[in-house]
Amino acid sequence: MVIFHPIVGILLLLLLHTTHGYITDIKLVTCDNKHACPSYPGYRQLPTDLNQGVNDATSIFLHIKQDLSQDPITDLMILPQNETVPLIAKWTKLDVDLNQLSKEKDHTALWLYYTKDTSVSKNPVTSIIIKQGTSPMVGAEYKRVPVDLNEGVGGFHLFMYYSQSGSKDPITEITAKQCFTSNCYIDGWERVEKDLNKGIIIGMSVYLFYKRDSTQDPVTDVVAILNDQTPPQGYTQVPVNLNSILRGDQIYLWYKTSPKNPDTLRDGIQELAIQFGKHVVTPFGWSKINVDLNSDKDGKDGFGEPTYLFIKKGYKELPKMGPLTFDNNGDFKILQLADLHFTNEEGICRDIPPDMDCKGDNTTIKYIEKLLEKEKPNLVVFSGDNINGELVSDARAATFKFAEPVIKQKIPWAVVFGNHDDQNDLSREELLQVMNTMPYSLTKRGPLDIPGVGNYFVKIFSDTNTAEKTHAFTLYFLDSHSYTADDDDEDEYDYIKSEQLDWVIKSARSFDRKPNAAAFFHIPIWEYHDQDALYPDARLGEAREDISSPKKNKISALEAFKSAGDIRVTSCGHDHVNDFCMERDGIQLCYGGGGGVGGYGAEHLGWPRRSRIFKISEFGETITSWKRLHNDKLSMIHYQTIFSL
């Protein structure tokens, strides 16, 4: 049971009310070539063996659980055998040595501890990940546990990272360090992820660091001073030129601390983050320092990556959202945006006609803005490959960018992941934590004990004016994964797993009444194929490329959807120049149509990019759909009735 201290307990309750889910239990599970790794109901096994690469080692896996009826874990630490645990009564030790070997050898034992005590930390832990390497790329939302999990026993360098939600204690000191490599840390300091000199040819890596010390005054302002500019009075200089050695502007950070009082503790700077990109979006609750930290002259024309520092002063609650509801006429409109392929840079233009004035990502943004103005949707669904993972240097910045037009309009939005979203610096789990900090996002991780990230449903309710809202329609979102783990078929697409499909069926059967439903995922299921041309009259739209689905296997998603009994339509992305809907066994299988100029298309062949709209009418009894082309008129094509009683 959590030990509640008066004010801290109230703060924690507020955090739990607004968080997207938190971790309530962890287990360390051992196995070897003689004993299979056990699984536990309700737990997810993290995929990395914590003894990876260690000779004569027992395999150890971390299992995590999320149970909103239980108190959250609020902090983690790892200590060697001979180190004293501070406030031991407030910590729980997991009785598995992280350095456990299968043969008796001298080694230093490492122990993992967690706490739920709010006097240690008031911030619920929302995610735990394991990363390989001495300095892996990791999301700004994560904190590093500064102990190599294979310390002293060889093997791969592995580190644990975790994220926490809610208001943080203010930062009290900032410094920086130049290093020859990215393995650049300072004992007792937290590092701000991302090298400030990324992309340069001559120079050193530079990282920012900060401390939180409850005995010190909070930092309340940060400025960047170029060359001979006059620094503000009363500020402390960070004594490291952020532009490294003998090149470009001399850039120094200066920060101000203010005496502790309720206002400065509340409004002090809680977090620092770096974004790469020339036109980066300022995230909700953050402020941008308008100096490129890689600038050449007077803050302009950088050498490497355009690099900007963001600060978070205080903590700003996300805007409150009510449940999704039909309007007074019984209508609800969904805009599906598929395969946008955003980057954190200018973006590219693929497969466009020579006379098209294309500005990369900005062209896609203008298209989205026009769609929002034209259709005024109640919900936007981003159906995967929202970012072009292969071309981004900062997936976090690209995520802020693709959702910004929708957030500006205060429209709820939901995401499923595609095979390209996590191909660069951040995993699906890390991208989810980014989205959890963004306004109007409905995206959820979903149950931990089924495969994938982003298996969840959202209910649409009847008119808010009624005394008792009725669950009138369901939207399912499924992770269609990426590529198969089979070494022989490494380029083959993965498939929606049986556990996910069982969850859909179980969810449908759990509702008091079973309203109609739609399902969104990125990669088409096998049944989108019509290889025998059995359904030519049941298809509206074009199939300009082969169906890029997983191989046919014994698991039929369509049969599962039929068993659920409520799904009337599915819609995916992935194949940019397919845009049809095809009826199979009473369920319409639809494509969204590729919408972003950064992905491949057929615009150069006279086939404009497009996006699909669904209109659910009569409080969920009728579904119609059409597409809007990427042209001056946003031409409507292929209006059809998907389902009607």
VOGU-947390 format. One line per 2 residues: number of its first residue (from 1); their letters; for each residue x, y, z of C-alpha. Coordinates in steps of 0.02 Angstrom, whole numbers. Last residue first. Layout:
NUM) A) X Y Z; ...
***
This chain:
645) LS) -1475 -85 -2075; -1343 10 -2172
643) FI) -1160 -21 -2207; -1026 46 -2321
641) TQ) -1136 163 -2422; -1030 240 -2558
639) YH) -958 404 -2620; -816 361 -2738
637) IM) -740 533 -2769; -740 705 -2689
635) SL) -624 834 -2765; -516 930 -2643
633) KD) -543 1078 -2760; -361 1131 -2776
631) NH) -299 951 -2782; -255 816 -2658
629) LR) -408 709 -2683; -546 685 -2554
627) KW) -616 510 -2530; -789 444 -2487
625) ST) -876 341 -2354; -1047 300 -2283
623) IT) -1089 205 -2123; -1268 182 -2058
621) EG) -1334 120 -1891; -1208 208 -1781
619) FE) -1312 348 -1707; -1410 371 -1868
617) SI) -1249 413 -1959; -1066 364 -1962
615) KF) -974 464 -2093; -807 393 -2146
613) IR) -680 499 -2241; -535 433 -2343
611) SR) -379 528 -2399; -301 556 -2569
609) RP) -144 577 -2672; -175 621 -2852
607) WG) -171 491 -2995; -109 580 -3152
605) LH) 45 471 -3178; 161 591 -3085
603) EA) 35 583 -2942; 62 396 -2931
601) GY) 130 379 -2755; 286 346 -2652
599) GG) 295 427 -2481; 349 604 -2438
597) VG) 202 678 -2534; 87 616 -2396
595) GG) -93 555 -2417; -84 372 -2470
593) GG) -258 296 -2494; -363 248 -2343
591) YC) -391 69 -2397; -551 -25 -2360
589) LQ) -611 -201 -2317; -802 -196 -2303
587) IG) -871 -336 -2195; -1021 -440 -2247
585) DR) -924 -593 -2301; -796 -492 -2398
583) EM) -846 -323 -2466; -711 -224 -2554
581) CF) -663 -42 -2524; -531 27 -2641
579) DN) -390 153 -2623; -232 62 -2677
577) VH) -93 180 -2727; -11 198 -2556
575) DH) -11 16 -2504; 25 36 -2317
573) GC) -145 103 -2263; -286 12 -2175
571) ST) -474 19 -2153; -594 -109 -2081
569) VR) -783 -104 -2096; -937 -182 -2017
567) ID) -860 -248 -1855; -991 -301 -1727
565) GA) -997 -491 -1735; -835 -529 -1646
563) SK) -838 -694 -1738; -840 -604 -1905
561) FA) -688 -503 -1851; -603 -664 -1801
559) EL) -642 -744 -1969; -570 -590 -2055
557) AS) -412 -598 -1952; -381 -775 -2011
555) IK) -241 -865 -1919; -191 -1021 -2016
553) NK) -75 -922 -2127; -79 -823 -2288
551) KP) 80 -724 -2306; 77 -550 -2231
549) SS) 0 -413 -2338; 71 -305 -2475
547) ID) -78 -314 -2594; -5 -287 -2767
545) ER) -17 -113 -2842; -142 -3 -2933
543) AE) -296 -75 -2849; -429 57 -2879
541) GL) -594 104 -2801; -760 18 -2772
539) RA) -757 -171 -2750; -903 -291 -2730
537) DP) -931 -312 -2917; -756 -379 -2945
535) YL) -767 -500 -2796; -710 -671 -2854
533) AD) -563 -606 -2952; -462 -761 -2904
531) QD) -322 -659 -2823; -442 -551 -2726
529) HY) -322 -508 -2587; -384 -395 -2447
527) EW) -414 -559 -2355; -230 -571 -2311
525) IP) -238 -426 -2187; -184 -254 -2243
523) IH) -40 -171 -2149; -89 -15 -2050
521) FF) -234 -53 -1934; -408 20 -1907
519) AA) -566 -72 -1855; -747 -13 -1867
517) AN) -893 -55 -1753; -1081 -79 -1739
515) PK) -1156 -83 -1566; -1154 -239 -1456
513) RD) -1252 -200 -1299; -1183 -221 -1125
511) FS) -1010 -233 -1203; -902 -380 -1148
509) RA) -934 -484 -1305; -850 -356 -1416
507) SK) -700 -347 -1299; -680 -537 -1297
505) IV) -685 -545 -1487; -559 -403 -1504
503) WD) -447 -481 -1369; -452 -648 -1460
501) LQ) -393 -557 -1616; -247 -480 -1521
499) ES) -199 -648 -1445; -209 -728 -1617
497) KI) -78 -609 -1684; -99 -476 -1819
495) YD) 29 -520 -1953; 211 -485 -1993
493) YE) 270 -426 -2162; 404 -524 -2251
491) DE) 576 -447 -2277; 658 -552 -2141
489) DD) 587 -712 -2212; 725 -838 -2175
487) DD) 775 -746 -2017; 597 -761 -1951
485) AT) 561 -607 -1843; 426 -552 -1965
483) YS) 421 -370 -2016; 310 -232 -1948
481) HS) 171 -249 -1821; -13 -243 -1869
479) DL) -48 -149 -1706; -237 -139 -1691
477) FY) -361 2 -1663; -545 -39 -1633
475) LT) -679 97 -1648; -845 58 -1566
473) FA) -1018 133 -1593; -1174 179 -1490
471) HT) -1120 166 -1308; -1269 255 -1231
469) KE) -1260 420 -1138; -1383 437 -996
467) AT) -1472 603 -974; -1470 640 -1159
465) NT) -1391 802 -1214; -1224 717 -1246
463) DS) -1298 629 -1399; -1253 444 -1409
461) FI) -1080 381 -1367; -929 335 -1471
459) KV) -816 208 -1386; -630 195 -1414
457) FY) -538 30 -1427; -359 -19 -1395
455) NG) -211 -115 -1466; -73 16 -1485
453) VG) 90 -72 -1447; 105 -253 -1498
451) PI) 73 -426 -1428; -55 -456 -1290
449) DL) -16 -455 -1103; 14 -269 -1089
447) PG) -164 -224 -1134; -176 -65 -1237
445) RK) -37 60 -1272; -159 202 -1294
443) TL) -191 338 -1423; -334 456 -1385
441) SY) -228 611 -1414; -316 777 -1387
439) PM) -159 867 -1324; 13 784 -1330
437) TN) 109 711 -1182; 42 534 -1208
435) MV) 98 548 -1389; 280 555 -1335
433) QL) 257 402 -1224; 183 311 -1373
431) LE) 335 355 -1478; 445 274 -1345
429) ER) 342 114 -1347; 342 110 -1537
427) SL) 532 121 -1534; 632 280 -1561
425) DN) 790 321 -1660; 751 256 -1834
423) QD) 637 124 -1907; 497 150 -1781
421) DH) 366 232 -1892; 411 135 -2050
419) NG) 312 -26 -2019; 156 69 -1970
417) FV) 88 118 -1799; -93 152 -1758
415) VA) -142 325 -1702; -292 418 -1631
413) WP) -346 599 -1641; -465 717 -1552
411) IK) -486 886 -1640; -427 1044 -1554
409) QK) -400 1131 -1723; -218 1166 -1680
407) IV) -201 985 -1623; -251 925 -1797
405) PE) -123 1032 -1888; 10 984 -1758
403) AF) -8 794 -1770; 122 766 -1907
401) KF) 247 888 -1831; 247 831 -1651
399) TA) 283 656 -1714; 425 718 -1826
397) AR) 507 801 -1675; 500 637 -1578
395) AD) 565 541 -1728; 724 645 -1731
393) SV) 850 604 -1867; 714 558 -1989
391) LE) 734 483 -2163; 716 296 -2127
389) GN) 576 322 -2003; 464 413 -2126
387) IN) 333 470 -2003; 146 434 -2000
385) DG) 185 265 -2073; 22 213 -1990
383) SF) -165 245 -1991; -175 421 -1920
381) VV) -359 429 -1872; -436 601 -1856
379) LN) -596 622 -1755; -749 736 -1758
377) PK) -708 788 -1935; -732 965 -2003
375) EK) -737 906 -2184; -677 1057 -2280
373) EL) -574 1146 -2148; -492 984 -2091
371) LK) -457 934 -2270; -381 1103 -2309
369) EI) -266 1090 -2157; -214 914 -2207
367) YK) -169 971 -2383; -70 1118 -2315
365) IT) 26 999 -2200; 65 882 -2346
363) TN) 137 1028 -2445; 237 1084 -2292
361) DG) 310 909 -2277; 395 925 -2446
359) KC) 376 1095 -2529; 297 1044 -2694
357) DM) 249 1164 -2832; 189 1034 -2958
355) DP) 243 1068 -3138; 360 918 -3149
353) PI) 226 794 -3091; 255 713 -2921
351) DR) 322 540 -2880; 410 585 -2719
349) CI) 427 755 -2635; 544 762 -2485
347) GE) 539 824 -2307; 599 991 -2240
345) EN) 673 908 -2085; 587 818 -1940
343) TF) 512 696 -2065; 333 654 -2113
341) HL) 286 497 -2209; 98 536 -2222
339) DA) 52 353 -2250; -134 362 -2210
337) LQ) -242 503 -2144; -417 441 -2102
335) LI) -545 577 -2069; -689 519 -1959
333) KF) -863 598 -1952; -1000 568 -1823
331) DG) -1184 596 -1856; -1339 567 -1747
329) NN) -1417 735 -1790; -1381 804 -1616
327) DF) -1198 761 -1637; -1128 589 -1599
325) TL) -1011 580 -1452; -828 549 -1413
323) PG) -802 556 -1225; -752 720 -1143
321) MK) -580 792 -1161; -485 897 -1035
319) PL) -341 997 -1104; -173 926 -1049
317) EK) -113 991 -882; 30 1115 -887
315) YG) 179 1085 -776; 304 1218 -729
313) KK) 421 1292 -856; 468 1165 -989
311) IF) 622 1211 -1088; 664 1176 -1270
309) LY) 838 1184 -1347; 857 1187 -1534
307) TP) 976 1101 -1655; 983 1123 -1844
305) EG) 1088 970 -1885; 1264 1008 -1943
303) FG) 1354 1170 -1986; 1214 1296 -1955
301) DK) 1165 1445 -2059; 1105 1572 -1930
299) GD) 1130 1618 -1746; 1245 1764 -1781
297) KD) 1360 1659 -1890; 1382 1471 -1903
295) SN) 1241 1402 -1798; 1242 1229 -1718
293) LD) 1146 1283 -1563; 1014 1359 -1676
291) VN) 948 1499 -1566; 763 1528 -1533
289) IK) 754 1445 -1362; 586 1358 -1379
287) SW) 454 1349 -1243; 362 1192 -1187
285) GF) 186 1155 -1121; 123 1081 -1284
283) PT) 266 1046 -1404; 351 1183 -1505
281) VV) 358 1117 -1683; 526 1108 -1771
279) HK) 559 1206 -1930; 746 1180 -1960
277) GF) 757 1009 -1878; 830 923 -1726
275) QI) 746 939 -1556; 830 948 -1386
273) AL) 743 933 -1218; 750 1014 -1046
271) EQ) 629 981 -903; 558 1053 -743
269) IG) 601 1237 -758; 526 1328 -609
267) DR) 340 1370 -607; 282 1270 -456
265) LT) 441 1281 -354; 457 1463 -404
263) DP) 279 1502 -348; 282 1404 -185
261) NK) 446 1483 -132; 628 1443 -162
259) PS) 738 1588 -208; 766 1607 -395
257) TK) 896 1528 -508; 941 1601 -678
255) YW) 1026 1513 -821; 1155 1559 -951
253) LY) 1193 1448 -1100; 1346 1486 -1205
251) IQ) 1364 1493 -1393; 1523 1544 -1483
249) DG) 1468 1556 -1662; 1547 1452 -1799
247) RL) 1700 1344 -1779; 1853 1329 -1668
245) IS) 1799 1185 -1553; 1627 1144 -1482
243) NL) 1477 1247 -1530; 1404 1227 -1356
241) NV) 1549 1326 -1283; 1559 1259 -1106
239) PV) 1555 1361 -944; 1366 1357 -913
237) QT) 1352 1539 -860; 1250 1590 -708
235) YG) 1122 1732 -723; 1108 1885 -609
233) QP) 1124 2012 -747; 1078 1958 -922
231) PT) 1220 1912 -1041; 1285 2044 -1161
229) QD) 1311 1978 -1337; 1494 1957 -1385
227) NL) 1479 1784 -1465; 1300 1719 -1446
225) IA) 1206 1703 -1280; 1074 1567 -1256
223) VV) 947 1598 -1118; 876 1493 -975
221) DT) 750 1544 -841; 678 1486 -675
219) VP) 810 1365 -608; 756 1311 -434
217) DQ) 849 1354 -273; 944 1212 -189
215) TS) 901 1090 -49; 779 991 -158
213) DR) 918 952 -280; 871 915 -461
211) KY) 1023 911 -573; 1054 947 -756
209) FL) 1162 895 -903; 1187 958 -1080
207) YV) 1288 861 -1207; 1425 911 -1329
205) SM) 1508 795 -1454; 1670 864 -1519
203) GI) 1726 964 -1670; 1758 945 -1855
201) II) 1633 855 -1966; 1470 913 -1888
199) GK) 1312 810 -1900; 1265 809 -1718
197) NL) 1344 951 -1620; 1213 967 -1483
195) DK) 1219 778 -1458; 1046 715 -1413
193) EV) 979 664 -1241; 984 787 -1097
191) RE) 1091 696 -970; 1045 679 -786
189) WG) 1188 715 -665; 1258 615 -517
187) DI) 1406 547 -614; 1433 644 -776
185) YC) 1402 558 -944; 1473 553 -1120
183) NS) 1476 391 -1216; 1431 492 -1372
181) TF) 1615 504 -1415; 1756 634 -1408
179) CQ) 1670 725 -1265; 1622 903 -1222
177) KA) 1519 926 -1064; 1377 1040 -1013
175) TI) 1303 1108 -850; 1135 1150 -774
173) ET) 1082 1166 -592; 919 1168 -492
171) IP) 793 1081 -604; 618 1087 -532
169) DK) 532 932 -459; 424 850 -590
167) SG) 239 871 -630; 158 719 -705
165) SQ) 211 557 -788; 367 451 -769
163) SY) 474 367 -900; 599 226 -877
161) YM) 768 176 -947; 871 20 -914
159) FL) 1044 0 -987; 1131 -142 -1077
157) HF) 1312 -155 -1134; 1328 -323 -1216
155) GG) 1418 -468 -1135; 1555 -457 -1006
153) VG) 1524 -502 -824; 1585 -346 -732
151) EN) 1437 -236 -774; 1308 -329 -878
149) LD) 1160 -221 -824; 1267 -66 -848
147) VP) 1213 51 -708; 1157 232 -727
145) VR) 968 203 -731; 926 321 -873
143) KY) 771 431 -871; 649 432 -1018
141) EA) 533 565 -1091; 673 632 -1202
139) GV) 665 471 -1302; 820 363 -1319
137) MP) 966 344 -1438; 1091 223 -1364
135) ST) 1246 281 -1269; 1342 132 -1200
133) GQ) 1248 10 -1309; 1088 -93 -1298
131) KI) 924 -24 -1235; 800 -91 -1106
129) II) 630 -7 -1086; 516 36 -941
127) ST) 356 138 -961; 228 235 -859
125) VP) 316 254 -691; 202 357 -579
123) NK) 277 522 -517; 266 563 -330
121) SV) 442 501 -290; 526 451 -127
119) ST) 389 521 -13; 264 445 -133
117) DK) 315 268 -85; 280 146 -225
115) TY) 461 92 -235; 566 -19 -347
113) YL) 731 -109 -326; 841 -206 -447
111) WL) 993 -295 -377; 1165 -318 -454
109) AT) 1284 -453 -392; 1469 -424 -418
107) HD) 1555 -577 -491; 1656 -728 -438
105) KE) 1599 -881 -532; 1477 -1021 -493
103) KS) 1402 -1078 -656; 1234 -1026 -731
101) LQ) 1274 -844 -696; 1161 -714 -615
99) NL) 1216 -536 -655; 1041 -463 -629
97) DV) 1036 -559 -465; 855 -609 -437
95) DL) 770 -567 -272; 680 -410 -328
93) KT) 703 -283 -188; 560 -174 -129
91) WK) 601 2 -68; 531 113 69
89) AI) 604 15 213; 778 31 136
87) LP) 784 220 158; 947 226 60
85) VT) 1008 55 3; 1191 28 49
83) EN) 1307 -31 -89; 1400 -197 -75
81) QP) 1282 -300 -183; 1277 -176 -327
79) LI) 1128 -59 -343; 990 -36 -472
77) ML) 854 95 -446; 672 120 -490
75) DT) 538 249 -448; 350 279 -434
73) IP) 274 106 -451; 88 134 -460
71) DQ) -44 81 -333; -163 -55 -391
69) SL) -337 -48 -470; -259 21 -628
67) DQ) -167 -141 -657; -18 -129 -775
65) KI) 111 -267 -762; 294 -282 -812
63) HL) 404 -434 -843; 593 -415 -849
61) FI) 688 -559 -926; 841 -652 -864
59) ST) 934 -785 -961; 1058 -877 -851
57) AD) 1238 -842 -896; 1380 -957 -947
55) NV) 1448 -825 -1066; 1363 -654 -1063
53) GQ) 1299 -592 -1232; 1127 -542 -1168
51) NL) 1114 -558 -979; 962 -442 -970
49) DT) 881 -541 -1111; 787 -409 -1209
47) PL) 606 -437 -1263; 517 -357 -1115
45) QR) 394 -487 -1051; 219 -419 -1030
43) YG) 116 -465 -877; -72 -492 -856
41) PY) -57 -681 -848; 123 -736 -815
39) SP) 242 -815 -938; 375 -945 -899
37) CA) 542 -950 -989; 576 -1130 -1034
35) HK) 698 -1228 -927; 843 -1333 -990
33) ND) 917 -1205 -1109; 900 -1072 -975
31) CT) 765 -974 -882; 750 -831 -758
29) VL) 606 -711 -727; 625 -539 -647
27) KI) 455 -472 -600; 377 -298 -605
25) DT) 217 -227 -533; 106 -72 -547
23) IY) 161 10 -709; 61 162 -763
21) GH) -75 204 -886; -124 356 -990
19) TT) -106 476 -844; -238 608 -801
17) HL) -325 537 -647; -167 452 -589
15) LL) -78 619 -586; -216 700 -484
13) LL) -209 557 -359; -21 579 -349
11) LI) -37 764 -311; -161 727 -170
9) GV) -40 601 -96; 103 725 -106
7) IP) 3 854 -9; -45 741 137
5) HF) 87 604 136; 15 441 74
3) IV) 110 281 109; 64 175 -42
1) M) 0 0 0
***
